[in-house]
Amino acid sequence: MPPRSRAASSPPPTPLDGDGPLFTQLKARLRQDILDQRLQPGQKLPSESQLQAGYGVSRITVRQALADLQAEGLIETFNGKGSFVTRPGGNPNLGMLTGFYEHMRARGLNARGEILSVKQVAASPQAAKALGLPAKTRLTRITIVRFANDEPVVAGLFELPHALAEQMLALDMETEDAMTLLETRLGHRLDATHIEASALPAKATEAKLLQVPQGTALLKITFVPHDIDGQPLAYSVMHFRADRFTYRAVIRR
């Protein structure tokens, strides 16, 4: 059943005038309202017609934006009832370009990371292939564990060029997402992220970091963000606890 909530008011008449497709601009506006808690957990979003009027967009644009927000786990839509901001708890979704910290905070959870090591290494074969580099190119490997309400839920690593690693480490990788750092802090214009997902049992290393028994089911997700020129920027492998996360995505023709 949909949650009980106070009535939603129409958004202010602020037509979208940024770059990119209108549905992505609308999605970004609504996502930010959720992250800043102008739209509270359990609150009903404005109706499709209110969003159309408030932002000067078509119904199909509104529906595309809402579908993506639902795929990200930020809202739930009920036939005949409307869309509601999701409440904290439950299994977050991974089929999105929003980062871990942003997504956890949107769900009312305290999110943080802990960098375990920073090493200069020969690129793994997977990283070299993903980044289009010669075998054994020297890269920086950053190992990190991420927490939700002080519970370890994600363990993984980044492999990336030294200069970019230094820039990101000079910022704050323990409280800000890699996508945010790359795009809003370092000025990279991102176009697409290549993602691979698979299920596997936790090995001894992951089990220790995530405080779960060896053999526990994990979701292994590989991320390779690309800029608008098609250049891969970094290679990341994250192991998510399968009892805390689900993977969901919206696929368009």
Kinemage of the C-alpha trace (Angstrom):
@kinemage 1
@onewidth
@group {chain A} dominant
@subgroup {mainchain}
@vectorlist {calphas} color= white
{ca met a 1} P 0.000 0.000 0.000
{ca pro a 2} L 1.169 3.553 -0.599
{ca pro a 3} L 2.343 5.398 2.502
{ca arg a 4} L 0.166 7.981 4.136
{ca ser a 5} L 1.524 11.423 3.520
{ca arg a 6} L 0.654 15.064 3.523
{ca ala a 7} L -0.530 16.467 0.226
{ca ala a 8} L 2.175 17.598 -2.136
{ca ser a 9} L 2.160 21.136 -3.432
{ca ser a 10} L 2.889 22.089 -7.028
{ca pro a 11} L 6.515 22.998 -7.777
{ca pro a 12} L 7.276 26.653 -8.402
{ca pro a 13} L 6.937 27.693 -12.056
{ca thr a 14} L 10.603 27.315 -12.972
{ca pro a 15} L 10.842 25.970 -16.541
{ca leu a 16} L 13.881 23.851 -17.272
{ca asp a 17} L 16.569 25.698 -19.187
{ca gly a 18} L 19.757 23.701 -18.612
{ca asp a 19} L 21.738 21.406 -20.898
{ca gly a 20} L 20.680 17.903 -21.817
{ca pro a 21} L 17.327 16.183 -22.372
{ca leu a 22} L 14.414 17.662 -20.437
{ca phe a 23} L 13.644 14.416 -18.633
{ca thr a 24} L 17.190 14.234 -17.230
{ca gln a 25} L 16.949 17.856 -16.068
{ca leu a 26} L 13.611 17.178 -14.379
{ca lys a 27} L 14.954 14.009 -12.801
{ca ala a 28} L 17.935 15.950 -11.441
{ca arg a 29} L 15.657 18.647 -9.977
{ca leu a 30} L 13.429 16.117 -8.238
{ca arg a 31} L 16.388 14.053 -7.047
{ca gln a 32} L 17.941 17.140 -5.479
{ca asp a 33} L 14.642 17.966 -3.757
{ca ile a 34} L 14.717 14.461 -2.269
{ca leu a 35} L 18.380 14.652 -1.245
{ca asp a 36} L 17.859 18.071 0.355
{ca gln a 37} L 14.683 16.715 2.007
{ca arg a 38} L 12.454 19.350 0.496
{ca leu a 39} L 10.556 16.198 -0.421
{ca gln a 40} L 10.463 14.077 2.743
{ca pro a 41} L 10.433 10.260 2.997
{ca gly a 42} L 6.855 9.097 2.568
{ca gln a 43} L 5.733 12.363 0.985
{ca lys a 44} L 3.655 12.269 -2.179
{ca leu a 45} L 5.183 13.951 -5.194
{ca pro a 46} L 3.186 16.489 -7.196
{ca ser a 47} L 0.928 14.885 -9.791
{ca glu a 48} L 2.010 14.447 -13.390
{ca ser a 49} L -0.137 17.408 -14.432
{ca gln a 50} L 1.351 19.574 -11.667
{ca leu a 51} L 4.874 18.663 -12.751
{ca gln a 52} L 3.979 19.399 -16.365
{ca ala a 53} L 2.651 22.838 -15.471
{ca gly a 54} L 5.351 23.669 -12.950
{ca tyr a 55} L 8.301 22.790 -15.169
{ca gly a 56} L 6.832 23.448 -18.604
{ca val a 57} L 7.349 19.910 -19.934
{ca ser a 58} L 5.286 17.192 -21.593
{ca arg a 59} L 3.646 14.226 -19.895
{ca ile a 60} L 6.105 11.794 -21.516
{ca thr a 61} L 9.003 13.822 -20.096
{ca val a 62} L 7.480 13.618 -16.617
{ca arg a 63} L 6.922 9.881 -16.921
{ca gln a 64} L 10.491 9.242 -18.095
{ca ala a 65} L 11.885 11.206 -15.138
{ca leu a 66} L 9.659 9.392 -12.637
{ca ala a 67} L 10.516 5.985 -14.122
{ca asp a 68} L 14.231 6.668 -13.676
{ca leu a 69} L 13.764 7.886 -10.094
{ca gln a 70} L 11.821 4.719 -9.321
{ca ala a 71} L 14.584 2.600 -10.881
{ca glu a 72} L 17.052 4.384 -8.595
{ca gly a 73} L 14.924 3.481 -5.578
{ca leu a 74} L 14.199 7.103 -4.664
{ca ile a 75} L 10.445 6.928 -5.250
{ca glu a 76} L 7.669 4.352 -5.458
{ca thr a 77} L 4.727 4.698 -7.830
{ca phe a 78} L 1.301 3.189 -7.138
{ca asn a 79} L -1.405 2.948 -9.796
{ca gly a 80} L -4.143 5.452 -9.097
{ca lys a 81} L -2.315 6.844 -6.067
{ca gly a 82} L 0.725 8.652 -7.423
{ca ser a 83} L 4.436 8.624 -6.594
{ca phe a 84} L 5.926 8.754 -3.100
{ca val a 85} L 9.436 9.338 -1.775
{ca thr a 86} L 10.742 6.030 -0.426
{ca arg a 87} L 11.253 5.666 3.285
{ca pro a 88} L 14.632 4.731 4.831
{ca gly a 89} L 15.408 1.039 4.898
{ca gly a 90} L 14.781 -1.738 2.443
{ca asn a 91} L 17.195 -2.801 -0.231
{ca pro a 92} L 18.625 0.090 -2.268
{ca asn a 93} L 18.958 -0.305 -6.022
{ca leu a 94} L 22.214 -0.266 -7.937
{ca gly a 95} L 20.948 0.439 -11.446
{ca met a 96} L 21.749 4.133 -11.360
{ca leu a 97} L 24.477 6.665 -11.864
{ca thr a 98} L 23.851 8.279 -8.537
{ca gly a 99} L 26.632 7.268 -6.168
{ca phe a 100} L 26.612 5.274 -2.963
{ca tyr a 101} L 26.794 8.187 -0.532
{ca glu a 102} L 24.146 10.211 -2.342
{ca his a 103} L 21.816 7.239 -2.564
{ca met a 104} L 22.197 6.231 1.074
{ca arg a 105} L 21.624 9.758 2.340
{ca ala a 106} L 18.522 10.055 0.190
{ca arg a 107} L 17.189 7.066 2.124
{ca gly a 108} L 17.927 8.683 5.470
{ca leu a 109} L 20.999 6.568 6.248
{ca asn a 110} L 24.354 7.772 7.544
{ca ala a 111} L 26.911 6.999 4.831
{ca arg a 112} L 30.678 7.109 5.029
{ca gly a 113} L 33.730 5.404 3.593
{ca glu a 114} L 37.115 4.330 4.886
{ca ile a 115} L 40.140 4.230 2.590
{ca leu a 116} L 42.180 1.180 3.557
{ca ser a 117} L 45.147 1.583 1.239
{ca val a 118} L 46.596 3.611 -1.621
{ca lys a 119} L 49.241 1.808 -3.687
{ca gln a 120} L 51.140 2.236 -6.937
{ca val a 121} L 50.627 -1.013 -8.857
{ca ala a 122} L 50.844 -2.582 -12.284
{ca ala a 123} L 47.369 -2.403 -13.786
{ca ser a 124} L 45.339 -5.561 -13.467
{ca pro a 125} L 44.530 -7.119 -16.860
{ca gln a 126} L 40.895 -6.096 -16.412
{ca ala a 127} L 41.762 -2.471 -15.613
{ca ala a 128} L 44.251 -2.194 -18.480
{ca lys a 129} L 41.667 -3.503 -20.944
{ca ala a 130} L 38.877 -1.274 -19.605
{ca leu a 131} L 41.065 1.842 -19.693
{ca gly a 132} L 42.645 1.045 -23.058
{ca leu a 133} L 46.163 0.957 -21.605
{ca pro a 134} L 49.164 -1.292 -22.300
{ca ala a 135} L 49.522 -4.291 -20.028
{ca lys a 136} L 51.080 -3.580 -16.642
{ca thr a 137} L 50.800 0.212 -16.981
{ca arg a 138} L 51.443 1.750 -13.568
{ca leu a 139} L 48.254 2.925 -11.876
{ca thr a 140} L 47.102 3.977 -8.429
{ca arg a 141} L 44.936 1.419 -6.643
{ca ile a 142} L 42.648 2.724 -3.897
{ca thr a 143} L 40.975 0.169 -1.641
{ca ile a 144} L 37.885 1.320 0.233
{ca val a 145} L 35.079 0.058 2.469
{ca arg a 146} L 31.754 1.887 2.616
{ca phe a 147} L 29.356 1.937 5.526
{ca ala a 148} L 25.626 2.552 5.966
{ca asn a 149} L 24.759 3.434 9.565
{ca asp a 150} L 28.216 2.144 10.569
{ca glu a 151} L 27.572 -1.275 9.007
{ca pro a 152} L 30.054 -2.293 6.263
{ca val a 153} L 28.024 -2.949 3.126
{ca val a 154} L 30.399 -2.346 0.187
{ca ala a 155} L 34.064 -3.235 -0.289
{ca gly a 156} L 36.030 -2.519 -3.402
{ca leu a 157} L 38.769 -0.736 -5.256
{ca phe a 158} L 39.572 1.869 -7.864
{ca glu a 159} L 42.395 1.649 -10.405
{ca leu a 160} L 43.126 4.943 -12.143
{ca pro a 161} L 45.966 7.095 -13.479
{ca his a 162} L 48.222 8.640 -10.844
{ca ala a 163} L 47.364 12.270 -11.624
{ca leu a 164} L 43.622 11.676 -11.393
{ca ala a 165} L 44.036 9.628 -8.219
{ca glu a 166} L 45.968 12.458 -6.574
{ca gln a 167} L 43.240 14.926 -7.500
{ca met a 168} L 40.479 12.735 -6.101
{ca leu a 169} L 42.367 11.888 -2.924
{ca ala a 170} L 43.010 15.599 -2.349
{ca leu a 171} L 39.231 15.987 -2.172
{ca asp a 172} L 37.229 13.547 -0.028
{ca met a 173} L 36.582 10.055 -1.347
{ca glu a 174} L 35.313 8.976 2.072
{ca thr a 175} L 32.236 11.215 1.948
{ca glu a 176} L 31.766 12.087 -1.734
{ca asp a 177} L 31.036 9.802 -4.653
{ca ala a 178} L 33.519 9.292 -7.466
{ca met a 179} L 30.976 10.523 -10.029
{ca thr a 180} L 30.447 13.713 -8.054
{ca leu a 181} L 34.174 14.323 -7.710
{ca leu a 182} L 34.831 13.681 -11.394
{ca glu a 183} L 31.989 15.785 -12.716
{ca thr a 184} L 31.299 18.608 -10.272
{ca arg a 185} L 34.637 19.015 -8.528
{ca leu a 186} L 37.136 18.156 -11.281
{ca gly a 187} L 35.186 19.334 -14.315
{ca his a 188} L 34.998 16.106 -16.318
{ca arg a 189} L 31.903 15.938 -18.522
{ca leu a 190} L 30.630 12.390 -18.170
{ca asp a 191} L 28.693 10.703 -20.926
{ca ala a 192} L 28.202 7.059 -19.957
{ca thr a 193} L 29.295 4.485 -17.427
{ca his a 194} L 29.914 0.904 -18.527
{ca ile a 195} L 28.617 -1.499 -15.885
{ca glu a 196} L 28.995 -5.253 -15.461
{ca ala a 197} L 27.219 -7.156 -12.704
{ca ser a 198} L 27.673 -10.693 -11.443
{ca ala a 199} L 26.959 -12.741 -8.335
{ca leu a 200} L 29.653 -14.585 -6.418
{ca pro a 201} L 30.399 -15.949 -2.941
{ca ala a 202} L 32.482 -13.841 -0.591
{ca lys a 203} L 36.129 -14.843 -0.447
{ca ala a 204} L 38.082 -14.521 2.780
{ca thr a 205} L 39.161 -10.929 2.075
{ca glu a 206} L 35.669 -9.618 1.248
{ca ala a 207} L 34.123 -11.600 4.091
{ca lys a 208} L 36.477 -9.994 6.600
{ca leu a 209} L 35.933 -6.469 5.296
{ca leu a 210} L 32.154 -6.830 5.163
{ca gln a 211} L 31.923 -8.793 8.413
{ca val a 212} L 30.004 -11.675 6.858
{ca pro a 213} L 30.704 -15.433 6.741
{ca gln a 214} L 32.918 -16.640 3.925
{ca gly a 215} L 30.716 -17.805 1.055
{ca thr a 216} L 28.014 -15.194 1.683
{ca ala a 217} L 26.378 -14.040 -1.560
{ca leu a 218} L 27.738 -10.763 -2.934
{ca leu a 219} L 26.979 -8.605 -5.947
{ca lys a 220} L 30.128 -7.717 -7.866
{ca ile a 221} L 29.660 -4.545 -9.902
{ca thr a 222} L 32.317 -3.138 -12.227
{ca phe a 223} L 32.063 0.550 -13.174
{ca val a 224} L 34.003 2.338 -15.935
{ca pro a 225} L 32.915 5.986 -16.401
{ca his a 226} L 33.575 7.585 -19.807
{ca asp a 227} L 33.708 11.270 -20.668
{ca ile a 228} L 31.941 12.904 -23.624
{ca asp a 229} L 34.928 12.117 -25.848
{ca gly a 230} L 34.564 8.415 -25.065
{ca gln a 231} L 37.691 8.342 -22.899
{ca pro a 232} L 37.526 5.887 -19.954
{ca leu a 233} L 38.545 7.647 -16.755
{ca ala a 234} L 38.745 4.996 -14.042
{ca tyr a 235} L 38.161 1.330 -13.337
{ca ser a 236} L 36.241 0.371 -10.219
{ca val a 237} L 35.142 -2.969 -8.774
{ca met a 238} L 32.726 -2.976 -5.848
{ca his a 239} L 31.402 -5.928 -3.848
{ca phe a 240} L 27.938 -5.240 -2.412
{ca arg a 241} L 26.281 -7.327 0.262
{ca ala a 242} L 23.400 -9.052 -1.498
{ca asp a 243} L 21.283 -8.916 1.653
{ca arg a 244} L 21.480 -5.117 1.565
{ca phe a 245} L 21.268 -4.292 -2.146
{ca thr a 246} L 19.347 -5.256 -5.253
{ca tyr a 247} L 20.212 -4.467 -8.860
{ca arg a 248} L 17.544 -2.825 -10.984
{ca ala a 249} L 17.742 -0.845 -14.210
{ca val a 250} L 15.475 0.765 -16.768
{ca ile a 251} L 16.273 -0.320 -20.327
{ca arg a 252} L 14.980 1.819 -23.179
{ca arg a 253} L 14.760 0.835 -26.848
